[in-house]
Amino acid sequence: MKPRIFVTRSLPKKVMVRLEEDFEVIGNPYDRSLSKTEIITGMKGCRILLCLLNDIIDRDVIESNPELVGISNYAVGYNNIDLKAASERNIYVTNTPGVLTETTADLTWALLMAIARRIVEADSFARAGKFKGWAPMLMLGNDIFGKTLGIIGTGRIGAAVARRSLGFKMELLYHDKIENSSLISESNARYVALSELIKRSDFITLHLPLTSETQDLIGETEFELMKNTACLINTSRGKIIDEIALVHALRKAKIAGAALDVFYNEPAITEELINLPNVVLSPHIGSASIETRTKMGLLAARNARDIIMGKNPQAIVNPEVLSK
């Protein structure tokens, strides 16, 4: 008899087929996110939980199922999971790093270019029938080529974003906990203090995990330091930016624009952001390509299989359980 796995949302077909090779798959019957109660009910009797980044897997959820041995998160970030509670019960927690790096870096550049050249505004303008012919002051945006790009967080995704800047001959500044020697050699990047990066950059892009240290990292003080021509891009986690301060900065033209793929109270989006013209919004699609979402699922399936077979999973995020 195959062990049972609860999957909180239907994944690409190739992934579901792979899961069915090793597990009795219990799935979410609805085309929506599940409530906490529904997750607890659904995972009853399952050895593995395969969840998404928007599923809150807290202590109550973890302790509701004494048979649970592993949580396979279909995401790179894992701030949705109570790692302490999982580790206390020797439950493996895994994620899907690496496979979505290039795709998320691509989206970062799509957002950067869209906000710099006012693509969303221009599209709406054209669709509304307002285009009456070429005009010298129509939809003026900002150049990207030769400008200064500031990258905050230079893990896999931040480094991939940096590599893409080379074709635009940008000055590249970065800030992280430690200096990244490979980034310096690959991209001619320069490590600077956070305040200097914020002051000097024309485009600032965030690639950080959400922690107690990074929550509200970009707030009123930081917006005061930015150029009034600067654009802020976020494809990491919404709570890294103080959205109230962001709205104020955009309204008062303290910065030129923002492009966001993630939001503070996701999936809710602050209404003021929706109504501002100098904002580009996308619904958390950083990894949303067919190829990447399938790769993520296959890695999540492999992590689940390794756990159930007693192997050390490839992408464990609480390695302390390995020594217990």
C-alpha positions, 0 to 999 in steps of 0.5 A: 500500500502506497503512503499518502500525500496531501497536495494542497493545490493541483500541480502540472500534469507531469508532476501529478503523474510522478507523485502517483508513482510513489504515493496515494495522492489526496488532492484539493478538490477546489480551484482555490486556496484551502483554509487552515481547517481544510488543510488539517482535514485533508492531510489527516492520515497522510505521511507527507504534506505538499503545500504552496507558499500561500498555505500557512503551515503553523504549529496547529497544522503540524501538530494536528497529524501525528503521522506527518514526517515531511513537508514539501514546500512548492516554493523557494521561500518557506516563511509560511511554515513554522520550522521550529514546530516541524523540527521539534517533531523531526519533520523534514521541511524542503523547498524548491531552490535553483529551478526558478532562478532564471525565470524569476530574474526574467520577470524582474527585468520585465517589470523593470523595463515596464515601469521604466518605459511606462508600458502598462500606462501606454497599453491602457492609453492605446486601448482607450483610443487616446492615441492620436499620433506621434507626439514629442512629449507622449509617454516619456519614460526613463532610459535603462542603458547606462543607468545605475542598478542597485540589487539588495540581496544577491543569492541565486536570483539577485546574481542572475538579475545582475548578469542580465544588466551587463548588456545594458552597460549599467553601473551595478551596486549591491548590498547583502550581509556579506560581500559576494566575490563571484558577483564582483568578478562576473558582473563588475558589481560593487558592494556598498552600504544599503544607504549608499545603494538607495541614494545612488541607484536609478533602479532598485530591485529586491531579492531577499527572504522575508525574516524579522530583519528584512520585514519593512526594510524599505520604508519612509526613511529609505524613500526619502533617500531615493532619487525622485527618478528612481524605480523600485522593483520587488519580486521577493516578498511583499512585507519587505516594503512598507506599502503605506510608505510606498504609496506616500512616496509614489503620490508625492513623486518622491520616487518615479515608480514601482513594479511589484509582483508581491504584496504586503497582505497578499493576495489583497493589494492595497487599493491606493496602489491599484489606483496609481498610474506609476505602478506596475502590478503582477499577481506573484508570477515570478516563477510562472512559466510552464517549464519552471512550474513543472521543474518546481513540482518535480523537485517537490515530488523528489523531495517527498519521495526521498523523505518517505524512502528514508533518504536525505532530501536534496533541498532540506531547509531544517537540516538539524533534523538529520542528526536526530 
